[in-house]
Amino acid sequence: MSYFLLPTVVSGLAKARRRKSGAILFLAIAAISVLSILAVGTARGVLHEQKLARRVTEANVSYYAASSVAHAMKFIFASKKTPGAVSLDDLRSCTVAMGNVSVRVRFYDEQGKINIFVPRSPDVLKRLPGLEFRPKLVKAIQSMPRVPTSVKEDLLLCKGMTFEIYNQLKDRVTVFGLGGVNMNTASRDTLEMLGVDPELISRIISLREHIKPEDLVKALESSILSASEKAALGLWIGFGRLKIETGYVSMEMDVVSKERELHSYALVLTTYPPGLIISWREH
């Protein structure tokens, strides 16, 4: 090889090395990019699994907390001298602490409401909110079949029923029990919708605040009632439309940890046999 060609050869070799180094650098950058993408994907997968595991743990803790409160109600109902004799005082909201969580509980007497599926006079149904001026809807409700699996939401199947009307009704009615309304827990509005005399309603509300639930009827009979009021009270109780006990209590529970709500539950329990859960819903 001539010496004058040496610079050309050296220059060519240098260019070849630079091209090779550039290719290697490109491959290295590509490999780093791929590894970074894989690392991000793996991290996201790990975070997703951790979040899923936390939710499963919270669901389990919430379920056992709610179950424990419901189980405790069995012993409370069983301790009653008269089964199902509950008062408004018994239905006060409360908070139950359980380790790292607490359960906020609200109680409702299902038989302090009007059973919408028990045959009643159209006059009673017409007094319910949302049904005042809807005779066709009242008739449709009266013709609905009542089955053991009935739920309030079945009302939405009635021709003419809307969500707006249902929302007005849902907190005033129930599907549990044989239709008798508990005088110890029913609101004034509920008793008025039943058609109970206003004077008798005032007497019931006044007396029940100071006596045991099981003593309400005796207290009413011993109070200053007119002959017509005593006769009316006898008819209401005799036909089972008014009573002093309940067979069903509903519970709404929010399981909370550090002021953060984990899960919510809605249960319906029987008072006799005590604490039998017949409805369980999770939110």
C-alpha positions as CSV (number, residue, x, y, z in Angstrom):
1,M,0.0,0.0,0.0
2,S,1.3,3.4,-0.9
3,Y,1.9,5.8,1.9
4,F,-0.1,8.5,0.2
5,L,-3.2,6.2,0.6
6,L,-2.7,5.8,4.4
7,P,-4.7,9.0,5.5
8,T,-7.6,7.9,3.3
9,V,-7.6,4.4,4.9
10,V,-7.4,5.8,8.4
11,S,-10.2,8.2,7.7
12,G,-12.4,5.4,6.5
13,L,-11.7,3.3,9.5
14,A,-12.5,6.2,11.8
15,K,-15.8,6.8,10.0
16,A,-16.7,3.1,10.3
17,R,-15.9,3.1,14.0
18,R,-18.2,6.2,14.5
19,R,-21.0,4.5,12.6
20,K,-20.6,1.4,14.7
21,S,-20.5,3.4,17.9
22,G,-23.6,5.3,16.8
23,A,-25.4,2.0,16.2
24,I,-24.4,0.7,19.6
25,L,-25.5,3.9,21.3
26,F,-28.9,3.7,19.4
27,L,-29.4,0.1,20.5
28,A,-28.5,1.0,24.1
29,I,-31.0,3.9,24.2
30,A,-33.7,1.6,22.7
31,A,-32.9,-1.1,25.3
32,I,-33.1,1.5,28.2
33,S,-36.4,2.8,26.8
34,V,-37.9,-0.7,26.6
35,L,-36.7,-1.5,30.2
36,S,-38.2,1.8,31.4
37,I,-41.5,1.0,29.9
38,L,-41.5,-2.5,31.4
39,A,-40.5,-1.0,34.8
40,V,-43.4,1.5,34.7
41,G,-45.8,-1.3,33.7
42,T,-44.6,-3.5,36.5
43,A,-44.9,-0.6,39.0
44,R,-48.4,0.1,37.9
45,G,-49.3,-3.6,38.2
46,V,-47.9,-3.7,41.7
47,L,-49.8,-0.6,42.7
48,H,-53.0,-2.0,41.2
49,E,-52.5,-5.3,43.1
50,Q,-51.9,-3.4,46.3
51,K,-55.0,-1.3,45.8
52,L,-57.0,-4.4,45.1
53,A,-55.7,-6.2,48.2
54,R,-56.5,-3.1,50.3
55,R,-60.1,-3.1,49.0
56,V,-60.5,-6.8,49.7
57,T,-59.2,-6.3,53.2
58,E,-61.5,-3.3,53.8
59,A,-64.5,-5.3,52.4
60,N,-63.7,-8.2,54.8
61,V,-63.2,-6.0,57.8
62,S,-66.4,-4.1,57.0
63,Y,-68.5,-7.2,56.6
64,Y,-67.4,-8.7,59.9
65,A,-67.9,-5.4,61.7
66,A,-71.5,-5.1,60.3
67,S,-72.2,-8.8,61.1
68,S,-71.0,-8.3,64.7
69,V,-73.4,-5.4,65.2
70,A,-76.3,-7.4,63.7
71,H,-75.4,-10.4,65.8
72,A,-75.5,-8.2,69.0
73,M,-79.0,-7.1,68.1
74,K,-80.1,-10.8,68.5
75,F,-79.3,-10.6,72.2
76,I,-80.9,-7.2,72.6
77,F,-84.2,-8.3,71.1
78,A,-84.1,-11.5,73.1
79,S,-83.7,-9.6,76.4
80,K,-87.1,-7.8,75.8
81,K,-89.8,-8.9,78.3
82,T,-92.3,-8.4,75.5
83,P,-90.9,-9.6,72.1
84,G,-90.8,-6.7,69.7
85,A,-91.8,-4.0,72.2
86,V,-89.5,-1.3,71.0
87,S,-89.8,2.5,71.6
88,L,-88.3,5.5,69.8
89,D,-85.7,5.5,72.6
90,D,-84.6,2.0,71.6
91,L,-84.2,3.2,68.0
92,R,-81.7,6.0,68.7
93,S,-78.7,6.1,66.3
94,C,-75.4,5.1,67.8
95,T,-71.7,4.5,66.9
96,V,-70.0,1.2,67.8
97,A,-66.2,1.3,68.0
98,M,-64.4,-1.9,66.8
99,G,-60.6,-1.6,66.8
100,N,-59.5,0.5,63.9
101,V,-63.0,0.9,62.5
102,S,-66.3,2.2,63.9
103,V,-69.9,1.4,62.8
104,R,-72.4,4.2,62.6
105,V,-75.9,2.6,63.0
106,R,-79.3,4.0,62.4
107,F,-82.4,2.1,63.3
108,Y,-85.9,2.2,61.9
109,D,-89.1,0.3,62.9
110,E,-90.5,-1.2,59.7
111,Q,-93.9,-1.5,61.4
112,G,-93.9,2.2,62.3
113,K,-94.7,2.6,58.6
114,I,-97.7,1.6,56.4
115,N,-97.4,-1.7,54.6
116,I,-98.1,-0.8,51.0
117,F,-99.0,-4.3,49.8
118,V,-101.5,-5.2,52.6
119,P,-105.1,-4.6,51.3
120,R,-106.3,-1.3,52.5
121,S,-109.1,1.3,51.9
122,P,-108.3,3.5,48.9
123,D,-108.7,6.4,51.4
124,V,-105.6,5.3,53.2
125,L,-103.5,5.0,50.1
126,K,-104.7,8.4,48.8
127,R,-103.3,10.0,51.9
128,L,-99.8,8.8,51.1
129,P,-97.4,11.4,49.7
130,G,-97.5,11.3,45.9
131,L,-100.8,9.4,45.6
132,E,-103.2,12.2,46.7
133,F,-104.6,12.9,43.2
134,R,-103.7,9.7,41.4
135,P,-106.7,7.3,41.7
136,K,-105.6,5.1,38.8
137,L,-102.2,4.6,40.5
138,V,-103.8,3.8,43.8
139,K,-105.9,1.1,42.0
140,A,-102.8,-0.3,40.3
141,I,-101.1,-0.6,43.7
142,Q,-104.1,-2.3,45.2
143,S,-104.1,-4.9,42.4
144,M,-100.5,-5.8,42.8
145,P,-99.9,-9.4,44.0
146,R,-98.2,-9.7,47.4
147,V,-95.5,-12.4,47.6
148,P,-93.0,-13.2,50.3
149,T,-90.2,-11.8,48.2
150,S,-91.8,-8.4,47.7
151,V,-89.6,-5.4,47.9
152,K,-90.5,-1.7,47.9
153,E,-88.9,-1.3,44.5
154,D,-91.7,-3.5,43.1
155,L,-93.8,-0.3,43.2
156,L,-91.9,0.9,40.2
157,L,-93.6,-1.9,38.2
158,C,-97.0,-0.2,38.7
159,K,-98.4,1.5,35.7
160,G,-98.1,5.2,36.3
161,M,-95.4,5.0,39.0
162,T,-92.4,7.3,38.4
163,F,-89.1,7.6,40.3
164,E,-90.3,11.0,41.6
165,I,-93.5,9.5,43.1
166,Y,-91.6,6.5,44.4
167,N,-89.0,8.7,46.2
168,Q,-91.9,10.5,48.0
169,L,-93.3,7.1,49.1
170,K,-90.4,4.9,49.9
171,D,-89.6,6.3,53.4
172,R,-93.3,6.1,54.5
173,V,-94.1,2.6,53.5
174,T,-92.9,-1.0,54.1
175,V,-93.4,-4.5,52.8
176,F,-92.8,-6.2,56.1
177,G,-95.4,-7.5,58.5
178,L,-99.1,-8.1,58.3
179,G,-100.2,-4.4,58.2
180,G,-100.4,-3.4,61.8
181,V,-98.7,-0.1,62.7
182,N,-96.7,0.2,65.9
183,M,-98.2,3.0,68.0
184,N,-94.9,3.3,70.0
185,T,-92.8,4.3,67.0
186,A,-95.2,5.6,64.2
187,S,-95.0,9.3,63.4
188,R,-97.9,11.6,63.7
189,D,-98.1,11.8,59.9
190,T,-98.3,8.0,59.6
191,L,-101.1,7.8,62.1
192,E,-102.9,10.6,60.3
193,M,-102.6,8.8,57.0
194,L,-104.1,5.7,58.6
195,G,-107.1,7.8,59.6
196,V,-106.7,7.8,63.4
197,D,-108.5,10.6,65.2
198,P,-106.2,13.6,65.8
199,E,-107.1,13.7,69.5
200,L,-106.3,10.0,69.9
201,I,-103.0,10.6,68.1
202,S,-102.0,13.4,70.5
203,R,-102.9,11.1,73.4
204,I,-100.7,8.3,72.0
205,I,-97.7,10.5,71.4
206,S,-98.0,12.2,74.8
207,L,-98.2,8.9,76.8
208,R,-95.6,6.9,74.9
209,E,-92.8,9.2,75.9
210,H,-93.1,8.3,79.6
211,I,-94.0,4.6,79.8
212,K,-92.8,1.3,78.6
213,P,-93.9,0.2,75.1
214,E,-95.8,-2.8,76.4
215,D,-97.9,-0.6,78.8
216,L,-99.2,1.8,76.2
217,V,-102.6,0.3,75.7
218,K,-103.3,0.1,79.4
219,A,-102.2,3.7,79.8
220,L,-104.5,4.8,77.0
221,E,-107.4,2.9,78.5
222,S,-106.8,4.4,81.9
223,S,-106.5,8.0,80.5
224,I,-109.3,10.4,80.0
225,L,-110.7,9.2,76.7
226,S,-114.3,9.9,75.6
227,A,-116.6,6.9,74.9
228,S,-116.1,7.3,71.2
229,E,-112.3,7.5,71.5
230,K,-112.3,4.3,73.6
231,A,-114.5,2.5,71.0
232,A,-112.3,3.7,68.2
233,L,-109.2,2.5,70.0
234,G,-110.8,-0.9,70.6
235,L,-111.6,-1.2,66.9
236,W,-108.1,-0.2,65.8
237,I,-106.5,-2.7,68.1
238,G,-109.1,-5.4,67.6
239,F,-108.7,-5.4,63.8
240,G,-104.9,-5.4,64.2
241,R,-104.4,-2.0,62.5
242,L,-102.7,-0.6,65.6
243,K,-100.3,-2.5,67.9
244,I,-97.7,-2.0,70.5
245,E,-94.9,-4.1,69.1
246,T,-92.9,-4.7,65.9
247,G,-91.8,-7.7,64.1
248,Y,-89.1,-6.1,61.9
249,V,-86.4,-3.5,62.5
250,S,-84.2,-2.2,59.8
251,M,-80.6,-1.0,60.2
252,E,-78.5,1.2,58.1
253,M,-74.8,0.9,58.9
254,D,-71.7,2.8,57.7
255,V,-68.4,1.3,58.4
256,V,-65.8,4.1,58.9
257,S,-62.0,4.1,59.3
258,K,-60.3,7.4,60.1
259,E,-63.4,9.3,59.0
260,R,-63.3,7.5,55.6
261,E,-66.4,5.5,54.8
262,L,-65.4,2.0,53.8
263,H,-68.8,0.2,53.1
264,S,-72.5,0.7,53.8
265,Y,-75.1,-1.9,54.6
266,A,-78.9,-2.0,54.9
267,L,-80.4,-4.9,56.9
268,V,-83.8,-6.0,58.1
269,L,-84.0,-8.2,61.2
270,T,-86.9,-9.9,62.9
271,T,-87.5,-9.3,66.6
272,Y,-89.1,-12.7,67.0
273,P,-87.3,-15.0,66.5
274,P,-84.7,-12.5,67.7
275,G,-82.1,-11.1,65.2
276,L,-83.0,-13.2,62.1
277,I,-81.6,-11.4,59.1
278,I,-84.2,-11.5,56.3
279,S,-82.7,-8.8,54.1
280,W,-79.0,-7.7,53.5
281,R,-77.9,-5.1,51.0
282,E,-74.5,-3.6,50.5
283,H,-73.7,-0.2,49.0
